Amino acid sequence: MATNSYHNVWDALTDSPEEALNLRLRSQLMMECSELVKKWNIPQKDAAKRLHITQPRLNDLLNGKITKFSLDALVNLLSNADMRVEVKVKQRKAAKEPAHA
């Protein structure tokens, strides 16, 4: 029986590297936003109001329901929380090219 090895959990759960990357980014933004809300130490209804969302939507965020949030939505939530999201784009490591004869 062969065992597969994955770089991260999202690679194991998705069919494409693009989808895995999207989920990884959404997960990072969700965790940042959730931690921020918890640091506020205020009732959920007040936190939801601060983020300009409903309390059930905030509950989805705090419970990690990643499929309910797009990257756009998460960036907007963080902006509503007076946070700035920065994006860094880097070249992938190049695969080794085969030696020429």
N, CA, C and O of each residue as an XYZ file, in Angstrom:
404
protein
N       0.838     -1.182      0.000
C       0.000      0.000      0.000
C       0.882      1.243      0.000
O       1.714      1.419      0.890
N       0.701      2.102     -0.995
C       1.508      3.313     -1.120
C       0.990      4.401     -0.189
O      -0.214      4.538      0.025
N       1.923      5.169      0.357
C       1.570      6.277      1.221
C       1.912      7.574      0.508
O       3.030      7.751      0.022
N       0.945      8.480      0.447
C       1.190      9.773     -0.175
C       1.723     10.745      0.862
O       1.335     10.704      2.030
N       2.609     11.612      0.425
C       3.154     12.649      1.295
C       2.789     14.003      0.691
O       2.947     14.215     -0.511
N       2.302     14.917      1.530
C       1.865     16.218      1.049
C       2.600     17.325      1.791
O       2.987     17.173      2.950
N       2.779     18.436      1.097
C       3.449     19.597      1.688
C       2.592     20.213      2.789
O       3.120     20.658      3.808
N       1.277     20.242      2.593
C       0.356     20.752      3.611
C      -1.007     20.085      3.447
O      -1.253     19.395      2.458
N      -1.870     20.290      4.403
C      -3.179     19.635      4.404
C      -4.008     20.014      3.178
O      -4.772     19.194      2.668
N      -3.861     21.247      2.705
C      -4.670     21.687      1.563
C      -4.293     20.927      0.301
O      -5.154     20.659     -0.538
N      -3.026     20.577      0.154
C      -2.619     19.771     -1.003
C      -3.311     18.409     -0.984
O      -3.676     17.871     -2.030
N      -3.486     17.865      0.209
C      -4.115     16.554      0.336
C      -5.610     16.606      0.056
O      -6.193     15.615     -0.383
N      -6.234     17.750      0.307
C      -7.690     17.857      0.194
C      -8.190     18.383     -1.141
O      -9.393     18.361     -1.398
N      -7.295     18.852     -1.991
C      -7.732     19.478     -3.244
C      -7.194     18.730     -4.456
O      -6.319     17.870     -4.358
N      -7.757     19.096     -5.602
C      -7.357     18.456     -6.849
C      -6.276     19.225     -7.600
O      -5.665     18.687     -8.524
N      -6.033     20.477     -7.213
C      -5.056     21.270     -7.956
C      -4.233     22.133     -7.007
O      -4.701     22.487     -5.924
N      -3.016     22.472     -7.406
C      -2.174     23.353     -6.588
C      -2.798     24.741     -6.427
O      -2.619     25.387     -5.395
N      -3.529     25.196     -7.442
C      -4.165     26.513     -7.375
C      -5.246     26.540     -6.297
O      -5.345     27.496     -5.528
N      -6.042     25.494     -6.250
C      -7.101     25.408     -5.242
C      -6.498     25.296     -3.839
O      -7.008     25.891     -2.890
N      -5.417     24.537     -3.716
C      -4.741     24.396     -2.420
C      -4.199     25.745     -1.957
O      -4.318     26.089     -0.781
N      -3.611     26.503     -2.863
C      -3.080     27.821     -2.517
C      -4.203     28.749     -2.082
O      -4.057     29.471     -1.096
N      -5.311     28.741     -2.794
C      -6.447     29.589     -2.439
C      -6.942     29.250     -1.029
O      -7.197     30.150     -0.228
N      -7.074     27.972     -0.731
C      -7.531     27.559      0.597
C      -6.519     27.930      1.681
O      -6.901     28.332      2.780
N      -5.245     27.795      1.373
C      -4.208     28.150      2.355
C      -4.267     29.640      2.680
O      -4.177     30.023      3.847
N      -4.417     30.481      1.660
C      -4.506     31.924      1.874
C      -5.769     32.292      2.656
O      -5.725     33.110      3.575
N      -6.880     31.686      2.284
C      -8.132     31.951      3.010
C      -8.007     31.523      4.463
O      -8.475     32.219      5.364
N      -7.385     30.391      4.686
C      -7.194     29.902      6.051
C      -6.360     30.883      6.876
O      -6.696     31.172      8.025
N      -5.286     31.390      6.297
C      -4.434     32.350      7.012
C      -5.212     33.614      7.368
O      -5.114     34.110      8.490
N      -5.981     34.135      6.416
C      -6.754     35.350      6.683
C      -7.848     35.097      7.718
O      -8.112     35.949      8.565
N      -8.481     33.932      7.650
C      -9.516     33.595      8.635
C      -8.927     33.510     10.041
O      -9.521     34.003     11.000
N      -7.770     32.891     10.156
C      -7.141     32.770     11.477
C      -6.771     34.144     12.025
O      -6.978     34.418     13.207
N      -6.228     35.003     11.177
C      -5.872     36.357     11.617
C      -7.106     37.103     12.105
O      -7.086     37.731     13.163
N      -8.167     37.030     11.336
C      -9.399     37.737     11.684
C     -10.014     37.158     12.962
O     -10.461     37.912     13.826
N     -10.042     35.856     13.086
C     -10.599     35.216     14.283
C      -9.814     35.594     15.531
O     -10.403     35.893     16.569
N      -8.501     35.581     15.435
C      -7.665     35.947     16.583
C      -7.883     37.408     16.967
O      -7.917     37.750     18.149
N      -8.029     38.254     15.968
C      -8.281     39.666     16.228
C      -9.597     39.862     16.973
O      -9.659     40.606     17.952
N     -10.639     39.197     16.507
C     -11.958     39.306     17.151
C     -11.875     38.826     18.604
O     -12.449     39.451     19.496
N     -11.174     37.737     18.839
C     -11.043     37.219     20.200
C     -10.295     38.202     21.098
O     -10.615     38.329     22.280
N      -9.297     38.899     20.542
C      -8.537     39.888     21.322
C      -9.394     41.090     21.712
O      -9.132     41.742     22.722
N     -10.407     41.377     20.916
C     -11.281     42.504     21.246
C     -12.008     42.264     22.563
O     -12.328     43.207     23.287
N     -12.265     40.998     22.867
C     -12.941     40.625     24.117
C     -14.260     41.387     24.299
O     -14.530     41.966     25.352
N     -15.064     41.364     23.238
C     -16.382     42.004     23.262
C     -17.420     40.984     22.822
O     -17.064     39.968     22.225
N     -18.689     41.229     23.102
C     -19.724     40.285     22.657
C     -19.725     40.126     21.132
O     -19.372     41.046     20.394
N     -20.133     38.933     20.682
C     -20.150     38.655     19.242
C     -20.995     39.650     18.466
O     -20.633     40.028     17.352
N     -22.113     40.079     19.033
C     -22.957     41.025     18.279
C     -22.217     42.337     18.045
O     -22.390     42.962     16.999
N     -21.389     42.768     19.013
C     -20.610     43.995     18.841
C     -19.467     43.799     17.848
O     -19.164     44.690     17.055
N     -18.838     42.629     17.899
C     -17.769     42.322     16.948
C     -18.328     42.251     15.525
O     -17.712     42.753     14.585
N     -19.483     41.633     15.376
C     -20.111     41.540     14.053
C     -20.421     42.930     13.516
O     -20.205     43.211     12.337
N     -20.922     43.789     14.378
C     -21.234     45.159     13.960
C     -19.962     45.886     13.518
O     -19.965     46.607     12.520
N     -18.884     45.692     14.264
C     -17.608     46.332     13.924
C     -17.098     45.856     12.565
O     -16.485     46.623     11.823
N     -17.356     44.575     12.239
C     -16.908     44.012     10.957
C     -17.907     44.230      9.825
O     -17.628     43.899      8.672
N     -19.078     44.791     10.158
C     -20.137     45.048      9.168
C     -20.702     43.748      8.596
O     -20.974     43.645      7.400
N     -20.874     42.751      9.482
C     -21.475     41.485      9.081
C     -22.508     41.078     10.132
O     -22.593     41.681     11.203
N     -23.285     40.054      9.811
C     -24.271     39.562     10.774
C     -23.573     38.675     11.806
O     -22.460     38.192     11.592
N     -24.254     38.478     12.919
C     -23.696     37.608     13.952
C     -23.559     36.156     13.466
O     -22.560     35.512     13.783
N     -24.533     35.617     12.704
C     -24.335     34.256     12.177
C     -23.110     34.160     11.254
O     -22.406     33.150     11.253
N     -22.865     35.214     10.476
C     -21.690     35.221      9.587
C     -20.411     35.233     10.422
O     -19.447     34.543     10.090
N     -20.397     36.013     11.502
C     -19.243     36.030     12.396
C     -19.039     34.640     13.004
O     -17.908     34.170     13.133
N     -20.127     33.998     13.369
C     -20.044     32.657     13.920
C     -19.402     31.697     12.921
O     -18.592     30.853     13.307
N     -19.755     31.817     11.636
C     -19.128     30.994     10.596
C     -17.616     31.233     10.564
O     -16.835     30.291     10.435
N     -17.219     32.481     10.679
C     -15.800     32.829     10.676
C     -15.088     32.200     11.873
O     -14.051     31.553     11.723
N     -15.653     32.397     13.053
C     -15.023     31.905     14.277
C     -14.997     30.379     14.343
O     -14.153     29.802     15.028
N     -15.911     29.729     13.638
C     -15.943     28.266     13.603
C     -15.181     27.687     12.412
O     -15.245     26.484     12.160
N     -14.461     28.537     11.680
C     -13.585     28.073     10.609
C     -14.274     27.520      9.390
O     -13.723     26.649      8.718
N     -15.464     27.998      9.083
C     -16.194     27.509      7.910
C     -15.634     28.172      6.643
O     -16.215     29.107      6.093
N     -14.507     27.659      6.216
C     -13.718     28.266      5.148
C     -14.463     28.354      3.824
O     -14.231     29.288      3.056
N     -15.349     27.410      3.539
C     -16.057     27.417      2.256
C     -17.040     28.572      2.150
O     -17.522     28.868      1.056
N     -17.343     29.225      3.252
C     -18.300     30.329      3.240
C     -17.651     31.688      3.011
O     -18.336     32.710      2.997
N     -16.304     31.703      2.828
C     -15.599     32.976      2.689
C     -14.658     32.959      1.494
O     -13.858     32.038      1.334
N     -14.762     33.980      0.662
C     -13.832     34.158     -0.445
C     -12.653     34.991      0.045
O     -12.703     35.575      1.128
N     -11.607     35.041     -0.750
C     -10.478     35.919     -0.408
C     -10.945     37.364     -0.311
O     -10.549     38.088      0.603
N     -11.786     37.786     -1.250
C     -12.322     39.159     -1.232
C     -13.032     39.459      0.076
O     -12.791     40.490      0.705
N     -13.907     38.551      0.480
C     -14.686     38.764      1.700
C     -13.771     38.881      2.913
O     -14.007     39.714      3.788
N     -12.743     38.064      2.973
C     -11.832     38.089      4.119
C     -10.989     39.360      4.138
O     -10.735     39.920      5.204
N     -10.561     39.812      2.981
C      -9.824     41.078      2.912
C     -10.728     42.220      3.377
O     -10.286     43.108      4.106
N     -11.988     42.194      2.956
C     -12.929     43.231      3.377
C     -13.162     43.200      4.885
O     -13.226     44.252      5.520
N     -13.289     42.014      5.462
C     -13.474     41.903      6.912
C     -12.286     42.502      7.655
O     -12.461     43.252      8.615
N     -11.092     42.171      7.213
C      -9.902     42.702      7.870
C      -9.805     44.216      7.697
O      -9.373     44.921      8.609
N     -10.198     44.709      6.546
C     -10.231     46.156      6.329
C     -11.232     46.822      7.274
O     -10.951     47.881      7.835
N     -12.386     46.207      7.446
C     -13.387     46.732      8.375
C     -12.866     46.747      9.814
O     -13.340     47.522     10.645
N     -11.892     45.891     10.096
C     -11.288     45.824     11.429
C     -10.063     46.735     11.531
O      -9.271     46.625     12.467
N      -9.921     47.632     10.560
C      -8.784     48.566     10.508
C      -7.444     47.866     10.361
O      -6.429     48.333     10.878
N      -7.447     46.749      9.657
C      -6.217     46.022      9.383
C      -5.880     46.177      7.906
O      -6.762     46.401      7.078
N      -4.601     46.057      7.586
C      -4.143     46.137      6.204
C      -3.603     44.771      5.808
O      -2.834     44.160      6.551
N      -4.001     44.303      4.653
C      -3.519     43.031      4.131
C      -2.486     43.338      3.055
O      -2.746     44.106      2.129
N      -1.316     42.730      3.188
C      -0.263     42.922      2.193
C      -0.056     41.612      1.439
O      -0.181     40.527      2.007
N       0.260     41.730      0.162
C       0.472     40.563     -0.680
C       1.912     40.588     -1.171
O       2.421     41.625     -1.596
N       2.549     39.447     -1.108
C       3.921     39.319     -1.593
C       3.933     38.219     -2.644
O       3.496     37.100     -2.377
N       4.420     38.526     -3.815
C       4.476     37.555     -4.900
C       5.943     37.246     -5.178
O       6.758     38.150     -5.365
N       6.268     35.949     -5.201
C       7.653     35.534     -5.423
C       7.706     34.467     -6.507
O       6.741     33.738     -6.736
N       8.829     34.396     -7.151
C       9.078     33.352     -8.156
C       9.168     32.004     -7.450
O       9.810     31.884     -6.406
N       8.525     30.996     -8.024
C       8.668     29.649     -7.491
C      10.090     29.179     -7.719
O      10.775     29.649     -8.628
N      10.524     28.261     -6.896
C      11.837     27.665     -7.119
C      11.777     26.899     -8.422
O      10.864     26.105     -8.642
N      12.740     27.135     -9.276
C      12.755     26.474    -10.579
C      13.112     25.000    -10.410
O      13.992     24.638     -9.629
N      12.415     24.176    -11.153
C      12.724     22.747    -11.154
C      14.056     22.549    -11.855
O      14.393     23.279    -12.786
N      14.799     21.569    -11.408
C      16.085     21.287    -12.068
C      15.842     20.843    -13.499
O      15.022     19.965    -13.768
N      16.572     21.468    -14.406
C      16.436     21.097    -15.817
C      17.292     19.874    -16.097
O      18.370     19.719    -15.525
N      16.813     19.011    -16.973
C      17.603     17.821    -17.296
C      18.905     18.216    -18.002
O      18.945     19.179    -18.767
N      19.944     17.466    -17.732
C      21.244     17.747    -18.374
C      21.150     17.407    -19.852
O      20.528     16.418    -20.240
N      21.781     18.247    -20.673
C      21.796     18.006    -22.124
C      23.004     17.135    -22.475
O      24.066     17.235    -21.862
N      22.809     16.295    -23.463
C      23.899     15.390    -23.878
C      24.917     16.094    -24.716
O      25.894     15.480    -25.146
